[in-house]
Amino acid sequence: MKFRVHRTSEFNSEEPPCEGAYLDVKGDEWNSNKWALEVDSLEALVKLTDVEGQIVVSPPSDYTDNYPEIEIYDTYRE
């Protein structure tokens, strides 16, 4: 399953947010890069937390081009 993926600590990064992420959209209408990650099982999603720490999984939205989203929650943002 394809997810949009980003890090809380980075906005519009030129570097992939995690291992396996690939640049899916370069420079959208707001000149933002959109990274994607293929996750093929719940076990793979849990393994991502072992490597990256806390993540937030959100449902599809217009902002994510109707893909679910993984945010690697590596800094405080509220």
N, C-alpha and C positions, 0 to 999 in steps of 0.2 A: 504494500500500500504506500502511496506517495504522500508525504507530509511536507509542508513548508517548515523550515527550521531556521531559527536564529538564536543568538545569545542576547540576554538582557543587557549585558555590558557593552554591546557593540551595535551601532546603527550604520546600515549601508556599508558593511565591511567588504573589502576586496578579497579577504581570506575566508575559506570555508569555516563555518561555525563548529564543525566537528568532523571526525573521520568519516568518510563515506558520503559527505554532503557534496552536491554538485550545483553549479550555477545554472539555474533554470530560466531566469529572466534577468537580462542585464539592462539596467536603466529603464524601469517602467515609466509611467506617466509622471511620477514624482522623482525620477532619476534615481530610484532605489533598486538595488540588486535583490533578487529573491532566490534564496537557496532552497534546495529540495533534498530530501532523504528518503530512500526506500526502506521501509521496515516491513519484513515479511511475517513476523509473528509477535505475539505478546512477549515471548521469551527474549526476542531481540530488543524490544522496547525496554524491558527490565534491564537487560545488559547495558543499554545506553546509560541508564542511571548509575550502574556500577562504574562506568568510565567517566561520565560527565557530572554526576551528582544529581541534584534536584532538577526535575523538569516539570513543565506545565503543558498538558495536552489540551488543546481547545478544538471545538467543532469547526467545520468549514464555515467560511464567511466570504463576503465579497472581497475583503482586503487580501485574503489568502487565495484568491482565484478559485474559491470553493473547494480547496483542499483542507484537511485537518492540519493543525499547526502544532509543532513542538517548540516550546521556548526553553532553552537551557538557562535555568534561573541561577545565574552565577553572581548576581549582585542585587542589592535592594533597589526597588524602583517605585514604590508607592509613596 
